[in-house]
């Protein structure tokens, strides 16, 4: 009578898997990861840029509201090639004209004016273009007074001003934010209404 060869305990433990089966599963997982990882990375990048754009658009909306409420012009400025952006008065002298206290000087009016600063997330920047590089300039220190990083902001080179006027209109403007993986989103400000919208775009040269 022939006896079948007994199964070696080293090949399979009760209720377990062989070494070959485990290696096969691990190999399949690696293949799946290699296929899906780029798509997941791109999805995360797009979401990061979308959230950054939302924060910027919230400030743009605030600029329009504050300009109409205060009866003065506000300016939104961003840092080409950098992450910082600000919302400050366009001209402190306008605040003197609408100040509650007669005789208020420019410095006092500028300090008391409502203003905001913001920073894009890590790896997300305002795209540098030839136009913004040429137009980049500073903002007077008096307009930045009261901001947490006023001294550093006064030394920054800012892109073209996006102005928001008391009548609800604004400067027709377009600028782009982009992350390290070239996920880019263009923000457009409509001059007639002062509203903004955003849409993904392709970075030139890629």
C-alpha positions, 0 to 999 in steps of 0.5 A, a space after each residue: 500500500 502506497 503512502 502519500 508523502 506527508 506535507 511538510 510543516 515548513 510549507 504551510 502552517 495550519 490556516 496560514 499561507 505559504 511563503 510563495 503566496 505571501 510574496 505573490 500578494 506583496 508583488 501585486 500590491 506593489 504593482 497596484 501602488 505603482 499604478 495608482 500612486 501618481 494619480 493619488 499624488 495628483 489628486 492631493 496636489 489639486 486639492 491643496 491648490 483648490 483650498 489655497 485658491 479658496 482662501 485667496 478668493 475669500 480675501 478678494 471677496 472681503 476686499 470688495 465688501 470692505 471697500 463698499 462699506 468703508 467708502 474707500 479703495 482697497 488693494 489686494 497684493 500678492 508676492 510673485 514667486 512667493 506665498 504671501 498676500 495682503 489686503 490693505 488700503 490703496 491710499 491712507 489719505 482716503 481714510 482721513 477723509 472718512 475718519 470719524 474723528 476730525 483732524 485724524 492724520 494719515 498715520 493714525 488713519 492707516 493704522 486704524 484701517 481694516 487690513 489682512 495678511 495671508 500665506 499660501 500652504 507649503 509648496 504652493 506659490 503665486 506664479 512668477 511671470 514676466 508681467 509680474 516680475 516687471 510690475 513688482 514693487 513695494 507697499 508703503 510701510 504706513 499701509 502695512 502698520 498693524 499687521 503681524 509681519 509688517 516689517 517683513 512685508 514692507 520689504 517684499 516685492 509685490 505683484 500688480 495691485 488688484 484694486 477694489 473700489 467703493 462702487 463695487 468695481 475692481 481691476 480686471 486681473 488674472 493671476 495663477 497659483 501653482 504647486 511643486 507638481 505644476 498643478 496650477 489654478 488661475 484666479 480671475 477678478 472681473 472688473 465690472 462686478 468685483 467678483 472672482 472665479 478660479 479654474 485649473 490651467 496648464 503651466 506653460 512650458 510643460 
